Amino acid sequence: MIEGSVCEHPEGELALAPGSLVIIRDEEWLVESVDSTEGVKWVHVRGVSELVKDTSATFSSALDTITPFDPSQTKVVADRSPGYRCSRLWLEAIYRKTAVPIGTDEKIIELLIIYADRHTLTRGAYEPK
């Protein structure tokens, strides 16, 4: 779970923008858009945390407590797993999700996938040292 402080405008109004992270109902969400009607904010979000991953939802500031995440309050935590296993697994997962540029030949994409699989197997990324 993300721990951070609440971002607010000086007037007390919540500062929400597309792309920001919020915590609603104890889950993490990515803001896609915000609509305001008669002083109520409707926040359209996509789930980020494990339970709501990739789920779309809309929340009302009149009904739910919306807590924006303040990135300046982020704390860096050391990876204490043997051989930095958790960090390496996370980096490998991010690497595999990287988008391929538009217009890339399909054969090149297949070769890149094969290379990535062989590279992972030969370097023993998941074995502790």
Disulfide bonds with the S-S distance in Angstrom:
none
